[in-house]
Amino acid sequence: MSQFDDHIDVMRDLAKGVDDMDPHWTYGRRNFLRSGVATAAMVGMPFGMMGGKAHATRLPYSPDYGPLMPVNDEVTGLPLLQLPEGFKYWSYGWTGDTMSDGIATPGAHDGMAVVAADANRIVLVRNHEQSSMTAGSYLGAKGTYDPKCNGGTSTLVFSPSQKKWLSSWASLSGLVRPCAGGPTPWNTWLSCEETSNGVHNGATYQHGYVFEVPAAGIANPVPLKDMGCFSHEAAAVDPVTGIVYETEDSTPSGLYRFIPNVRGQLAKGGRLQMMRLKTATNASITLSGTSYNYFNTALVNTLGTTWDVEWVDIENPDKPFVTGTTYGGVRAQGLMQGASSIARGEGIWYGNGVIYVCSTSGGSAGNGQIFAYDPRKETFTLLFVSLSDGIDGVDSPDNIAWSPRGSLILCEDGNASPQQLRGLTLDGTIFPFCATNMDFRAGGAVGPVTRPSGRTFSNDARGNEWAGATFHNEWLFANAYGSPGVTFAITGPWDNGAL
């Protein structure tokens, strides 16, 4: 039987059985039932940072998993990653590799999540943050929004019992810069465009929207316009209410919530709002000749600071531009009503009843902040500030994810080399868990690599960002962005530590 025949079998099985598969583990019943107690304990005492501590504890290596060392890939035998002792990984889907549907794997591997799983299969959807408006879609018309554009998603299936990647296929294309997104409790992925490009600069249609991708098959490429037209980054769903929270990668940027008309059916529309914190303003912006005051969270460094939250309505969510410009039409509607700002709002994730929010450029050093929004108490709390991009900080955290053991993992997207996946524990300890080791230069740690596609990589990729971290039980999946883009499935002695 050929690889394509195997792929067809996987697709048929998923089409028949995906409704019986579990959604992302954070939305599972077991996690949901314990979320109330955990949230009360954690948000009331954010990350254990009480007693006047000004900053979290930062360690050069994991306090429980140990130091990082080069580990050989179980697929290629190459030392692509540095991990603590006992951890293993399986690489897959390098840029240019032929997927199971015969299409070459797109590049720019970015946001990703597990969207459905059972004992034998874990289904992930992966964004490809490609931004060309001339290269054309890599998928047929059925799954393409804008035929000129080459951003989109691919879907992957991994077998945890076999420790083997089973299949992959293109599931959406015709987007511009689909950066991150988020899983839903109903077995789909929300793919978010980080752009305001449109007809004005060469596209067939306006971009800057959210698209929904199913766990099985190909997406219906229709933008969810009520969710806003802006430079999207990521999305997280509150399973109690079905409300979707959205970040915006710009400065200033808003934190938004989308209240759907029908829970779980986002295409039926809803209401978009932007967060406003109940505090004095500390910044201003001029819009169409008028100055407006707002509160900029990036200027706050005191851990544990908590604000009460309210929300302002965005009257026209499909207004991409301030009049006379080509940007900012949605956030301007919020800022004009005193809504608050985050400096480059990027990663956002639901876990234990809390919505965690990452500001990639926040804090006095401009290296990042992590916040927690409690949708039941309507509070917003500063949990972490990065003071540098070295050992004692995080180099511009981007995508984030909640782990089964109750910590966060942060994907670095800065200038340091190597870029790392870092853990952030409930007691405020920050530590490196995984580092890129992909130096493909002659004499580098790995050396030049030629893939079955014929593509040869001979660059130093250690400075390429991490993206798309997502857990499922004993597995952590993550993407190395850049050239080459690679997806990894990582497992090991998790119970030895906090992740």
Wavefront OBJ file of the C-alpha trace (Angstrom):
o trace
v 0.000 0.000 0.000
v 1.361 3.432 -0.943
v 1.769 6.426 1.352
v -1.094 8.107 -0.475
v -3.352 5.081 0.126
v -2.456 5.216 3.824
v -3.319 8.910 3.800
v -6.727 8.243 2.253
v -7.425 5.671 4.968
v -6.488 8.188 7.668
v -8.743 10.820 6.110
v -11.689 8.414 5.884
v -11.278 7.285 9.486
v -11.129 10.873 10.697
v -14.171 11.887 8.667
v -16.179 9.104 10.302
v -14.838 9.394 13.839
v -13.664 12.924 14.594
v -16.899 13.780 16.437
v -16.028 11.078 18.966
v -12.485 12.343 19.498
v -11.514 14.596 22.393
v -10.843 18.294 21.763
v -7.656 19.912 22.994
v -6.921 18.486 26.446
v -7.398 21.856 28.179
v -11.070 21.645 27.193
v -11.505 18.080 28.439
v -13.972 17.267 31.210
v -11.262 16.188 33.641
v -9.369 19.448 33.282
v -12.556 21.490 33.344
v -13.826 19.975 36.601
v -10.651 20.844 38.479
v -10.318 24.291 36.954
v -12.441 26.099 39.543
v -10.307 25.161 42.549
v -7.028 25.679 40.693
v -8.090 29.061 39.404
v -9.177 30.299 42.822
v -5.833 29.304 44.291
v -3.721 30.614 41.440
v -5.267 33.878 40.363
v -5.743 34.949 43.958
v -1.982 34.373 44.447
v -0.603 34.863 40.935
v 2.293 32.474 40.286
v 3.189 32.523 43.964
v 4.714 35.985 43.588
v 3.686 37.268 46.985
v 5.771 38.717 49.773
v 6.855 41.764 47.806
v 8.991 39.909 45.249
v 9.626 42.302 42.390
v 10.556 39.656 39.836
v 10.365 35.940 39.231
v 13.207 33.503 39.915
v 15.273 32.812 36.810
v 17.520 29.768 36.502
v 20.085 28.807 33.833
v 18.546 25.337 33.571
v 15.478 23.479 34.750
v 15.317 23.053 38.536
v 13.855 19.598 38.078
v 14.608 18.293 34.554
v 18.256 19.366 34.614
v 20.614 21.019 32.111
v 20.193 20.891 28.346
v 22.358 18.718 26.126
v 22.305 17.764 22.418
v 19.900 14.891 21.744
v 19.684 12.944 18.495
v 16.411 12.981 16.577
v 14.635 9.587 16.574
v 13.828 10.083 12.864
v 16.988 11.479 11.272
v 19.582 10.622 13.925
v 20.766 14.245 13.863
v 21.305 16.378 17.023
v 18.679 18.979 16.089
v 17.654 19.948 19.640
v 19.104 20.367 23.115
v 16.897 18.846 25.823
v 17.206 17.600 29.417
v 18.361 14.033 29.980
v 15.739 11.386 29.210
v 13.768 13.378 26.629
v 13.349 12.211 23.037
v 11.795 13.735 19.928
v 10.581 12.911 16.433
v 10.966 15.516 13.659
v 8.509 15.845 10.783
v 7.297 18.099 8.019
v 10.471 19.956 7.088
v 9.918 22.817 4.657
v 9.702 21.345 1.166
v 9.019 17.750 2.261
v 6.198 16.155 0.300
v 3.063 15.797 2.401
v 0.777 12.772 2.189
v -1.471 14.574 -0.307
v 1.461 15.156 -2.666
v 1.832 18.876 -1.881
v 5.186 20.258 -0.730
v 5.171 21.308 2.920
v 4.875 25.123 3.010
v 7.409 27.119 5.017
v 7.149 29.514 7.950
v 5.813 26.982 10.481
v 4.046 29.102 13.098
v 1.069 28.696 15.456
v -0.258 25.182 16.010
v -2.448 23.162 18.355
v -3.850 19.724 18.972
v -7.482 19.905 17.828
v -8.628 16.290 18.270
v -7.218 13.158 19.870
v -7.949 9.605 20.948
v -5.744 6.726 22.130
v -4.331 6.139 18.645
v -4.273 9.527 16.924
v -3.403 13.096 17.731
v -4.535 15.622 15.117
v -2.791 18.986 14.899
v -3.348 21.996 12.650
v -0.263 24.092 11.840
v -0.135 27.636 10.456
v 2.259 28.682 7.703
v 2.930 32.395 8.064
v 3.720 33.006 4.408
v 2.931 36.481 3.151
v 3.368 36.537 -0.625
v 0.537 38.068 -2.626
v 1.961 36.844 -5.936
v 3.144 33.272 -5.306
v -0.377 31.836 -5.351
v -2.229 29.303 -3.240
v -0.685 25.875 -2.637
v -4.164 24.320 -2.429
v -7.023 23.921 -4.875
v -9.913 26.345 -5.184
v -12.043 24.437 -2.665
v -9.697 25.337 0.206
v -8.420 28.719 -1.035
v -9.544 32.180 0.087
v -7.388 34.420 -2.135
v -5.789 32.684 -5.151
v -2.867 35.150 -5.190
v -1.678 34.419 -1.642
v 0.381 31.557 -0.232
v -0.255 31.548 3.524
v -2.420 28.884 5.119
v -2.506 25.726 7.219
v -1.583 22.073 7.073
v -2.978 19.246 9.201
v -0.835 16.531 10.803
v -1.668 13.204 12.443
v 0.622 11.588 15.012
v 0.309 8.147 16.617
v 1.361 8.310 20.292
v 1.322 4.519 20.665
v 3.539 3.959 17.607
v 5.628 7.111 18.214
v 5.184 7.830 14.530
v 3.859 10.572 12.265
v 1.032 9.076 10.178
v -0.137 11.680 7.691
v -0.238 15.341 6.666
v -2.147 17.452 4.177
v -2.857 21.023 3.110
v -6.071 22.187 4.786
v -6.362 25.919 3.957
v -4.543 28.409 1.718
v -4.861 31.815 0.113
v -4.159 33.697 3.360
v -1.644 36.412 4.215
v 0.562 35.900 7.286
v -1.589 33.432 9.249
v 0.549 33.794 12.349
v -1.024 32.008 15.275
v -4.575 31.166 16.336
v -5.963 28.690 18.816
v -7.861 25.435 19.378
v -11.583 25.314 20.170
v -13.633 22.971 22.391
v -15.413 21.732 19.228
v -12.382 20.169 17.484
v -11.335 23.012 15.205
v -8.431 25.445 14.820
v -8.810 29.210 14.461
v -6.205 30.510 12.001
v -5.563 34.249 12.375
v -4.106 36.574 9.741
v -1.553 39.077 11.040
v -1.985 41.775 8.407
v -4.073 44.606 7.053
v -3.152 43.901 3.426
v -5.924 43.930 0.878
v -7.041 45.124 -2.506
v -5.258 48.447 -1.895
v -1.850 46.787 -2.175
v -2.382 43.943 -4.612
v -4.497 41.241 -2.989
v -7.708 39.968 -4.528
v -9.625 40.508 -1.283
v -9.187 42.276 2.051
v -7.163 40.286 4.603
v -6.767 40.431 8.391
v -9.423 37.877 9.345
v -9.932 34.674 11.338
v -10.655 31.389 9.531
v -11.844 28.108 11.065
v -10.157 24.807 10.142
v -11.719 21.408 10.976
v -9.787 18.454 12.361
v -10.735 16.374 9.325
v -10.565 17.411 5.688
v -10.193 20.890 4.248
v -11.469 24.205 5.612
v -14.279 26.246 4.168
v -12.217 29.357 3.271
v -14.714 31.963 4.443
v -13.460 34.755 6.748
v -15.242 35.244 10.080
v -15.652 38.983 9.620
v -17.522 39.673 12.853
v -14.358 38.582 14.708
v -12.596 41.658 13.381
v -10.319 42.787 10.579
v -6.949 43.665 12.121
v -3.401 42.375 12.625
v -4.479 39.224 14.443
v -2.111 37.034 16.400
v -3.798 34.339 18.481
v -7.143 33.220 19.916
v -8.361 31.344 22.991
v -11.846 30.072 23.791
v -13.457 30.081 27.235
v -15.248 26.690 27.255
v -17.775 27.849 29.842
v -19.200 30.637 27.704
v -17.871 29.946 24.202
v -16.449 33.494 24.110
v -13.305 33.810 21.976
v -10.466 36.072 23.146
v -8.152 37.533 20.495
v -4.764 39.251 20.554
v -3.406 41.824 18.112
v 0.257 42.038 17.077
v 0.808 45.782 16.912
v 1.672 48.667 19.224
v -0.657 49.816 20.597
v -2.828 46.731 20.358
v -6.063 45.579 21.883
v -7.195 42.495 23.738
v -10.562 41.581 22.206
v -13.407 39.236 22.994
v -15.888 37.893 20.483
v -19.286 36.935 21.919
v -20.845 34.547 19.392
v -24.545 34.609 18.645
v -24.515 30.805 18.901
v -21.920 29.048 21.043
v -19.600 26.976 18.888
v -20.960 28.354 15.612
v -18.754 31.348 14.930
v -19.901 31.711 11.328
v -23.316 32.816 12.647
v -21.773 36.076 13.817
v -21.578 37.866 17.111
v -20.328 40.958 18.922
v -16.699 42.168 19.132
v -15.425 44.111 22.152
v -12.076 45.532 23.331
v -10.764 45.408 26.909
v -10.709 48.553 29.035
v -8.979 48.471 32.428
v -10.436 50.539 35.249
v -7.424 52.701 35.982
v -5.953 56.099 35.175
v -4.638 56.624 31.660
v -0.879 56.903 31.060
v -0.563 57.291 27.276
v -2.201 59.026 24.352
v -2.634 58.577 20.623
v -3.712 60.965 17.893
v -6.381 59.637 15.544
v -7.689 61.741 12.671
v -6.291 64.871 14.305
v -7.731 64.251 17.780
v -5.751 63.083 20.825
v -7.196 60.224 22.897
v -5.928 59.011 26.284
v -5.643 55.320 27.122
v -3.857 52.952 29.536
v -0.695 51.221 28.271
v 0.005 47.984 30.198
v 3.551 47.823 28.773
v 4.648 50.504 31.248
v 3.880 48.359 34.317
v 6.569 46.181 35.953
v 5.151 45.360 39.402
v 4.196 41.691 39.516
v 0.813 40.910 40.974
v -0.691 44.222 39.837
v -4.377 43.566 39.193
v -6.937 45.681 37.403
v -10.700 45.375 37.114
v -11.870 44.816 33.543
v -14.706 46.174 31.482
v -15.356 45.965 27.743
v -16.239 48.480 25.044
v -18.153 47.595 21.880
v -16.492 47.726 18.471
v -19.275 49.086 16.305
v -17.681 48.115 12.986
v -15.401 45.054 13.329
v -14.836 44.959 9.561
v -13.187 48.390 9.386
v -9.515 47.629 8.702
v -8.273 51.221 8.389
v -8.409 54.518 10.178
v -9.772 56.949 7.587
v -6.923 58.093 5.342
v -4.541 55.278 6.402
v -4.043 51.559 5.757
v -4.031 50.327 9.364
v -5.697 50.343 12.755
v -9.397 50.811 12.060
v -10.602 48.338 14.677
v -8.253 49.240 17.534
v -8.937 52.948 16.914
v -12.610 52.382 17.691
v -11.600 50.955 21.060
v -8.908 53.510 21.913
v -11.321 56.350 21.185
v -13.479 54.895 23.987
v -10.564 54.624 26.418
v -9.812 50.939 25.823
v -6.438 49.716 27.107
v -3.357 48.665 25.171
v -0.889 45.778 25.189
v 2.525 46.070 23.516
v 2.364 43.509 20.722
v -0.238 41.148 22.095
v 0.787 37.728 20.789
v 0.301 34.370 22.486
v -2.968 33.665 24.298
v -4.085 30.375 25.845
v -6.862 29.000 28.022
v -5.899 26.848 31.012
v -7.566 26.083 34.327
v -10.249 28.695 33.904
v -7.762 31.486 33.106
v -6.911 33.209 29.822
v -3.135 33.780 29.695
v -1.965 36.683 27.521
v 1.532 37.408 26.233
v 2.853 40.900 25.491
v 5.967 40.268 23.411
v 7.388 43.790 23.821
v 5.988 44.792 27.207
v 7.861 45.777 30.356
v 10.633 48.294 31.009
v 13.182 46.265 29.024
v 10.757 45.660 26.168
v 11.356 41.901 26.416
v 7.884 40.735 27.337
v 5.146 40.342 29.931
v 2.660 37.583 30.793
v -0.808 38.439 32.089
v -3.756 36.396 33.369
v -7.347 37.383 32.650
v -9.974 35.840 34.932
v -13.275 35.863 33.006
v -15.319 35.039 36.114
v -13.905 37.809 38.320
v -13.250 40.174 35.392
v -9.687 40.915 36.500
v -6.400 41.265 34.610
v -3.162 40.455 36.487
v 0.525 40.922 35.607
v 2.263 37.592 36.270
v 5.720 37.933 34.741
v 8.092 40.536 33.284
v 11.226 39.651 31.333
v 14.127 41.899 32.313
v 16.574 40.787 29.615
v 17.038 38.348 26.747
v 19.706 36.335 28.578
v 19.683 33.697 31.306
v 17.757 35.956 33.679
v 14.916 36.626 31.278
v 13.032 35.521 28.192
v 13.877 36.767 24.714
v 10.551 38.226 23.551
v 7.992 35.493 24.368
v 5.512 34.890 21.560
v 3.321 31.775 21.421
v 2.451 30.306 24.827
v 0.708 27.128 25.996
v -0.597 25.657 29.258
v 0.905 22.333 30.301
v -0.864 19.290 31.822
v 1.169 19.770 35.006
v 0.075 23.355 35.521
v 2.782 25.606 34.104
v 3.254 27.706 30.989
v 5.668 27.101 28.156
v 6.887 30.184 26.290
v 8.200 30.281 22.717
v 11.026 32.782 22.233
v 10.926 35.108 19.231
v 13.839 37.478 19.659
v 17.445 38.021 18.672
v 19.265 35.621 20.992
v 20.875 32.447 19.654
v 19.929 29.755 20.302
v 16.232 30.471 20.669
v 14.565 28.449 23.427
v 11.361 27.028 24.777
v 11.134 28.210 28.380
v 9.022 27.007 31.280
v 7.261 29.381 33.670
v 6.066 27.660 36.845
v 3.346 28.579 39.313
v 5.939 29.777 41.829
v 7.364 32.191 39.290
v 10.432 30.200 38.245
v 11.531 30.684 34.636
v 13.896 28.172 33.022
v 15.034 26.894 29.605
v 13.554 23.549 28.581
v 14.604 23.165 24.952
v 17.085 24.964 22.674
v 17.502 24.862 18.930
v 20.737 23.120 17.914
v 20.221 23.401 14.159
v 23.517 24.785 12.870
v 23.620 23.337 9.355
v 26.808 25.109 8.341
v 29.847 23.047 7.457
v 31.482 22.327 10.784
v 28.299 23.225 12.667
v 26.616 21.035 15.276
v 24.527 19.310 12.599
v 26.210 20.161 9.294
v 24.538 20.467 5.871
v 21.393 18.366 5.453
v 19.758 17.314 2.178
v 16.133 16.239 2.509
v 14.333 13.660 0.310
v 12.782 16.622 -1.513
v 16.256 17.537 -2.750
v 16.425 20.704 -0.666
v 19.724 21.245 1.119
v 19.996 23.331 4.283
v 23.418 24.778 5.098
v 22.512 27.823 7.225
v 22.729 28.509 10.947
v 19.100 28.166 12.089
v 19.726 28.380 15.848
v 18.427 31.952 15.981
v 15.094 31.079 14.359
v 12.099 31.514 16.626
v 10.046 28.816 18.299
v 6.307 28.691 17.629
v 3.205 26.551 17.952
v 3.925 24.856 21.281
v 0.992 22.636 22.281
v 0.700 19.791 24.787
v -1.308 16.603 24.760
v -0.773 14.379 27.802
v 2.851 13.171 27.646
v 3.581 14.881 24.337
v 4.763 18.398 23.570
v 4.568 19.496 19.944
v 6.373 22.605 18.704
v 7.635 24.245 15.529
v 11.001 25.627 14.565
v 10.165 28.594 12.366
v 12.292 29.812 9.460
v 14.545 27.863 7.144
v 13.956 25.064 7.601
v 10.592 24.956 9.298
v 10.367 21.705 11.276
v 7.709 20.223 13.572
v 8.780 18.218 16.615
v 6.982 15.727 18.870
v 8.782 15.674 22.251
v 8.275 13.328 25.181
v 10.140 12.226 28.271
v 10.039 12.140 32.090
v 7.578 15.018 32.498
v 6.573 13.998 36.000
v 10.095 14.858 37.219
v 9.269 18.521 36.841
v 6.740 21.280 36.322
v 5.981 20.971 32.616
l 1 2 3 4 5 6 7 8 9 10 11 12 13 14 15 16 17 18 19 20 21 22 23 24 25 26 27 28 29 30 31 32 33 34 35 36 37 38 39 40 41 42 43 44 45 46 47 48 49 50 51 52 53 54 55 56 57 58 59 60 61 62 63 64 65 66 67 68 69 70 71 72 73 74 75 76 77 78 79 80 81 82 83 84 85 86 87 88 89 90 91 92 93 94 95 96 97 98 99 100 101 102 103 104 105 106 107 108 109 110 111 112 113 114 115 116 117 118 119 120 121 122 123 124 125 126 127 128 129 130 131 132 133 134 135 136 137 138 139 140 141 142 143 144 145 146 147 148 149 150 151 152 153 154 155 156 157 158 159 160 161 162 163 164 165 166 167 168 169 170 171 172 173 174 175 176 177 178 179 180 181 182 183 184 185 186 187 188 189 190 191 192 193 194 195 196 197 198 199 200 201 202 203 204 205 206 207 208 209 210 211 212 213 214 215 216 217 218 219 220 221 222 223 224 225 226 227 228 229 230 231 232 233 234 235 236 237 238 239 240 241 242 243 244 245 246 247 248 249 250 251 252 253 254 255 256 257 258 259 260 261 262 263 264 265 266 267 268 269 270 271 272 273 274 275 276 277 278 279 280 281 282 283 284 285 286 287 288 289 290 291 292 293 294 295 296 297 298 299 300 301 302 303 304 305 306 307 308 309 310 311 312 313 314 315 316 317 318 319 320 321 322 323 324 325 326 327 328 329 330 331 332 333 334 335 336 337 338 339 340 341 342 343 344 345 346 347 348 349 350 351 352 353 354 355 356 357 358 359 360 361 362 363 364 365 366 367 368 369 370 371 372 373 374 375 376 377 378 379 380 381 382 383 384 385 386 387 388 389 390 391 392 393 394 395 396 397 398 399 400 401 402 403 404 405 406 407 408 409 410 411 412 413 414 415 416 417 418 419 420 421 422 423 424 425 426 427 428 429 430 431 432 433 434 435 436 437 438 439 440 441 442 443 444 445 446 447 448 449 450 451 452 453 454 455 456 457 458 459 460 461 462 463 464 465 466 467 468 469 470 471 472 473 474 475 476 477 478 479 480 481 482 483 484 485 486 487 488 489 490 491 492 493 494 495 496 497 498 499
